[in-house]
Amino acid sequence: MNLKFAKYLIITLLLASCEMQETEIKNYGFPKNESGSLNLSLELSEFKNYGKLIDRIREITCNDSIPKLVIKEKNLIRNIYPTELCEPIIFDPDGKHYVTFRKGKPYEWQTIIEILPDSLSKKLTEDFSYYRNSDKPQSYLIIIESERKGNVNGIEKFITNITQEYDRLETDLELNFAFWESIRYLPPPPVNEIESE
């Protein structure tokens, strides 16, 4: 009888210790202290392609809610609050803030230079620092772009890696993400020559 009691006690203690492991939650972007009732959670794996992801982010924002991308790891949840406005504003940051995804890999804006994981610390402090009208950065801004039909492969891994580098900085500056559609630039139409009469 004591053996059965000891067995149940051990199982109960093991289950209790598993439940006691706290899951840390880290938030990136704005808003960090908003009411959770307005947040709508999204997971990248839910989306067939990048176009559906950015459409859903825009739809949530335009319905007075807050999109929140959730990346779950063991004992850690990363909540990414995308920077999105229902009515787009005229805003054209430097190309250095862009990360273009092609076939699941991140590239520097309008180049074929792949962004490697070991370069993220330097890119974060040099390329993703956002300056408004001062010598000091106001925040960090990363604009992730891809073609509408592009898949979302690689984006979650990139976000995880860049947020890990951000956490190592131990800074008070915000890390903001925006998700935009990459647009191919078309050459201007040819100039028609004026025919002389």
Order of alpha helices (4+ residues) and beta strands (2+ residues): alpha-beta-beta-alpha-beta-beta-beta-beta-alpha-beta-beta-alpha-beta
